[in-house]
Amino acid sequence: GGGGGAGEAGRQAIRLIGYYDAKAQRELPLNKLQHQGLTHIVVTNAVSVDNNGTIMYRAAEHTSELPAQELIENLAALPNVKLVVSLRGYPDDVALDELAEVDSVRTRFTTDAAISLRGWNASGLEIEWHSDDPVGGKAIAAPFDVMEQYHFALLCRDLSSSLRAAGGKTLSVAVRPGRQEFADGNFVRGYINWLTLRAYSMRSLGDPHHASLKDMEQSLDEWHSRGVPKSQLVLGTPLFARPGAALHSAGDRNEDLRQSWGELARSTALLQQKGSGTSVDQKGDRFRDAETGKVWWVSGVNTTQAKVQHVLEHGYGGVALRDLHLDSSEPGLSLVQAAKGAAKEFQRRLAVQAQARKQRRPMAAVQAPALFQRGSMLSKTDPTRAGIGGDGDKHDEF
């Protein structure tokens, strides 16, 4: 229920995660990255691993880019935010399957990964394994087969123990709707700190929105119903739009069409300034392209805030925003700022509720000063008993 969830959320750290794409350094240079208010940054496309367990680093492709290791070290040095390094297979994720299958290769890799994380000063590793293998004849949306599930479990089991031993580094996994990366929730509970759920680009017939509140509930339910605690489920939400038509059939060539929220917000803001006749709710989810007539759907400002609110009120593990370079810098239209604002507002409400509970305490609380006076008198003679009164105010923060 909602009540229990809110209490759970009050006790847990709230994760607000921003994904930073190493390939998008030109669109969002490191010095423009607004990390304040985020708890974690996940850097993607910087590091991959081949089927021999060799860790590969992305090279800089432009003078304004940093090579992967330097980028990771710079991100790890940002204050008050934890860095998680995302890992994919090289040249594709089939490499993860092949590496996990061989005990000696897997063991060596999991040790190397933990050593690398310590060297980079990163706080965790995230595996993103897409099991599609069109070359091997496996369809794009097919779930993990039994052997892939087994290999993924072996890989996560070994990574989990080497990362914990390396000073409590975290292991997270980015999962996609219906892919069944793990056979059951007990495994996740035991070995993985959190799953980030891709609750977007979900193709449901008749629903043109690719990242709606309905999609959010569906993806949270998928794993919670399989026994993963709410606190280990992080909701992924996109900072890009898709056309409504992208959802009508699996093979639709619109499938890969996407537009960054930054571009969409800029073009609709321009239209509004020109007074183009039609008024658009800029904080809504549906935008029509004036030139082509195409309708774009996005998890807009209001929906993104509603998602953060839902996740926190029901005790889930947090929200992840993908990817930071796609956001808008238009005043009042940044989805990242909207999410931060909703998280702040939630924490403010919790604090107000805690304060109200304090003030509703029974009469015994009124006599507390007498206790403290006794405590201070006792302290001359009996330091152990003085702690009872002396620490009383410190325990008052519930």
TORMIMI-946532 format. One record per residue (C-alpha): residue in three letters; y negated, x, z. Coordinates in steps of 0.1 Angstrom, whole numbers, plus 5000, padded with zeros to 4 digits. Example, Ala and Ser with C-alpha at 12.3 -4.5 7.8 and 13.67 -1.06 7.14 Angstrom:
BEGIN
ala504551235078;ser501151375071;
END
This chain:
BEGIN
gly500050005000;gly496450094996;gly495750135033;gly498550395039;gly497450585008;ala493850615020;gly495050765053;glu497351005034;ala494451115012;gly492251165042;arg494751425055;gln495251605023;ala493151835003;ile491751654973;arg492451844941;leu489851824913;ile491152054885;gly489252164854;tyr491252304824;tyr489552594806;asp490952684772;ala490853064764;lys490452974727;ala487252774734;gln485253054749;arg482653024722;glu482152654728;leu481952714766;pro481153074775;leu482153174810;asn478553204822;lys478052834813;leu481052714832;gln480052484860;his482852534885;gln481052404915;gly482852094929;leu486152184912;thr488952294935;his491052464908;ile490552594873;val493652614850;val493252864822;thr495252774791;asn496252964760;ala495653304777;val499253394785;ser502653324770;val506153464774;asp508753544748;asn512553484751;asn513053834766;gly510653754795;thr507853974781;ile504453844791;met502053824761;tyr498253824764;arg495853664740;ala493553914723;ala489853844719;glu489253704684;his485453734684;thr482953964699;ser481753694723;glu485253644737;leu487053824765;pro490653924761;ala493053734783;gln493453974812;glu489654024816;leu489053654813;ile491653584840;glu490153844863;asn486653694858;leu487853344864;ala489753454896;ala486453614909;leu484553284908;pro483653164944;asn485152864960;val487652774933;lys491252864929;leu492552994895;val495952874881;val497253044850;ser499052824825;leu502052964807;arg503652864774;gly506453004754;tyr505853254725;pro505953194696;asp506752844708;asp508252674739;val511852724727;ala511353074741;leu511252924776;asp514652754771;glu516153084758;leu514653294786;ala515753054814;glu519253044801;val520053414808;asp520253494845;ser519153854843;val516253784820;arg515053494841;thr515253684873;arg513353974859;phe510653754845;thr510153544877;thr509553874896;asp507154004870;ala505253674869;ala504653694907;ile503554054905;ser501153974876;leu499653674896;arg498953904925;gly497454164902;trp495153904887;asn494253764921;ala495153414908;ser496453144932;gly499152994911;leu501152954879;glu501552644858;ile504352594833;glu503752374802;trp506952334782;his506952094753;ser510652044744;asp509851944708;asp511852154684;pro511252014649;val512752324634;gly515952284654;gly516051914644;lys514651774677;ala512151494673;ile508651524686;ala508751264713;ala512351324723;pro512951374761;phe514451694775;asp518251704770;val520551774799;met520752154792;glu516952184789;gln516552004822;tyr519152234837;his517352544824;phe513952424834;ala515252364869;leu516652714871;leu513352864859;cys511352664884;arg513752734913;asp513453104908;leu509753104901;ser509152894932;ser510853144955;ser509153454939;leu505753294940;arg506153184976;ala507153534985;ala504153674967;gly501753534993;gly502153164989;lys501253134953;thr501652784938;leu503852654910;ser502752344891;val504152194859;ala502251994832;val504451704822;arg504151444794;pro504951074794;gly508650984791;arg509851344785;gln512051354817;glu511351724823;phe513351694856;ala516351484863;asp515051354896;gly512151364920;asn514051554948;phe513951874928;val510251844923;arg509751774960;gly511552084969;tyr510352344944;ile507052244928;asn503652214944;trp502451944920;leu503051784886;thr499951734863;leu500751414844;arg499351384809;ala498151014811;tyr496651004777;ser497551004740;met500050734751;arg501150524722;ser501650164733;leu501649904706;gly498849664708;asp496749874732;pro494250084712;his493050274742;his494850604745;ala493850684781;ser493250354799;leu493650254836;lys496950094825;asp498150424811;met497150594844;glu499250354864;gln502250384841;ser502350764843;leu501850774881;asp504650514885;glu506950704862;trp507250994887;his506550814919;ser509350574912;arg511650874907;gly510950994942;val508151244938;pro505651204967;lys502251074957;ser500551384971;gln502451594945;leu501151394915;val497951494898;leu496551264871;gly495451434839;thr492651264821;pro491151364787;leu487551474778;phe488151364742;ala488251034722;arg490850914698;pro490550644671;gly492150314679;ala494350344648;ala495950654662;leu498250434683;his499650194657;ser502650394647;ala504250724657;gly503950884622;asp500350774616;arg498351054602;asn495550964625;glu497751094653;asp496051424656;leu492551294652;arg490351354682;gln486651394689;ser485151574719;trp483351354743;gly480451594739;glu480051514702;leu480651144707;ala478051114735;arg475551314715;ser475951104683;thr475750774702;ala472650894722;leu470950974689;leu471750634675;gln470250464706;gln467050674702;lys466750564666;gly467150204678;ser469950134654;gly470149764664;thr473449774682;ser473349854718;val476350054731;asp477450084767;gln477250464769;lys479350464801;gly482050244785;asp485150334766;arg484750204730;phe482450354704;arg482050264668;asp481050524642;ala478150384624;glu478950574592;thr482650524589;gly483150204610;lys485950384628;val486350284665;trp486850564690;trp488350514724;val487650744754;ser488150744791;gly484350704796;val482150754826;asn483050434844;thr486750454837;thr486950824847;gln485250734880;ala487650444885;lys490550684880;val489350924906;gln488750644930;his492250494924;val493950834928;leu492150924960;glu492350574976;his496150564970;gly496850904983;tyr497851084950;gly497451454946;gly494251474926;val492751454891;ala492751714862;leu490151714834;arg491251844800;asp489552044786;leu486152144801;his484652254768;leu484951904754;asp482651744780;ser479151624774;ser475951794787;glu473851484780;pro472151374813;gly474251124832;leu477151134806;ser479251434818;leu482751314826;val483351614848;gln480151534868;ala481251174870;ala484651274885;lys482951514910;gly480551234920;ala483450984926;ala485351244947;lys482251314967;glu481550944972;phe485150894984;gln484851175010;arg481551035022;arg483150695027;leu486050855046;ala483551035069;val481650705075;gln484950525084;ala485950815107;gln482550785124;ala482950405128;arg486350455144;lys484850705168;gln482250455179;arg484850185184;arg486750385209;pro487750215242;met485750245274;ala487650555286;ala485650755261;val482450665280;gln483650865310;ala484251175290;pro481151365303;ala482751355338;leu485851525324;phe483751795308;gln481951855341;arg485251885359;gly486452115332;ser483552355337;met484052345375;leu487752425371;ser487052705347;lys485952935376;thr489252905393;asp491852795367;pro491152905331;thr494352735318;arg493252395330;ala489652455318;gly490952435283;ile491752065288;gly488051975292;gly486452265273;asp488252185241;gly487951815243;asp485151795218;lys486952005192;his489751745190;asp487351475181;glu487351525144;phe490051275133;
END
